[in-house]
Amino acid sequence: MRGSADVVIVGGGVTGLATALYLRELGVEHVLVLERHHIGAAQSGRAAGIVRALVPHPRVAAWQLESQRFLLNFTERFAVPIEVNQPGYLLVAQQHDEEPVLRAIEVARQVGADSRRIGADEALELQPGVRQSEDCIYAYEPGAVHVDPMPVTYALATAARCLGVKIVEGCDVREVLVVRDQVRGVRAADAVCHAPSVMIATSVWGREHLERLGVTVPVYPHRAEMGFFHVPLGSSQRLIRILSDTPARLYMRPEGQRQMFVGWREGDLVQGPGDFSTEDPDHYRQTAHYERLQQMHARLSQALTFMEPGFVHRSYACVYDYTPDGQPILDADGPRGLYYALGFSGGGFSTAPCVGRAMARFIADQAKPQEIDWLRRSRFEQGELIQWSNARPAADRRPSSDLS
């Protein structure tokens, strides 16, 4: 640890690293990132890595589009190689979802993303084996991308280091130091780093950090499960698009040539703290339960007809930092010099470049950018929760007991 810094960022995931990168580009000289494990050890390294602008909220859609461009231009901009796949995003929904789907298409177009409704024949051409029925409707965003999240997280760290950011791994921050309501630095084990500005970017662990400073955030741990499925042996069929199937409540993306990453559409299953599958983020089962993988496989076989004889390759689980409305909290309403970005509810990877840019400006200017005021902490106390997802009404949800 450096003896002093201009800004200390606690948390070496994509949000903290992107913020550090932009702080250096803004001319902040001494930026220090402290990570208690290794870079990307928590949610960042376990993200789906999907970035698509076809969502029914203009701010989210705009950020997703900006993130697509950030990733596509990353290697040229920072001279650090990353692999970005751009197969496009295919959404399969049902007739009763037509209104939110059309709204998402219109919102995506308004922010500059190519997005359109397509017919069943084109959907089948784009993705052979995709669900077909008279009740299905389809939308397509050709510019959507996916990446392997861990190499991209490490690429962010590499680019930040090249710009002069100091990153320390294996450094568990125990305390944010405050004197007379002003941040003075952090204490980690027996070392102290003095700094006038500290940003907490530690996902679900940030709640405890902030509570010790008198800041209460409604951020809750929620365990989510993902599976990697292999196409049937000897089959030439495969997943070639990013696919979201609302009847199955699954989303997926290609994983190499013969596999696919599959996750639950958590926004269709979780609509408030009562639906969370609470886990201790330091001690939880890190693979999916057998019964849940069975359910996932059965639903995957409906979404992609050729996957019934496919099989599970491997699985994992992670603990998301969920908020009651599924959107993050980006704020600084504690001691002077304290900033925080957490509560991403599973969507932090796809918006990290935009959040990092906005938080860096927030810290450098010591004034909140207008573009993130809607993500203020006080919205929960004021009853102004963000309505943004195309989640189904409560009567049509899976019971919360099925989320364990």
Secondary structure, 3 states (H helix, E strand, C coil): CCCECCEEEECCCHHHHHHHHHHHHCCCCCEEEEECCCCCCCCHHHCCCEECCCCCCHHHHHHHHHHHHHHHCHHHHHCCCCCCECCCEEEEEEHHHHHHHHHHHHHHHHHCCCCEEECHHHHHHHCCCECCCCCEEEEEECCCEECCHHHHHHHHHHHHHHCCCEEEECCCEEEEEEECCEEEEEEECCEEEECCEEEECCHHHHHHHHHCCCCCCCCEEEEEEEEEEECCCCCCCCCCCEEEECCCCEEEEEECCCEEEEEECHHHHCCCHHHCCCCECCECCCCCCHHHHHHHHHHHHHHEHHHCCCEEEEEEEEEEEECCCCCCEEECCCCECEEEEECCCCCHHHHHHHHHHHHHHHHHHCCCCHHHHHHCHHHCCCCCCCCCCCCCCHHHCCCHHHHC
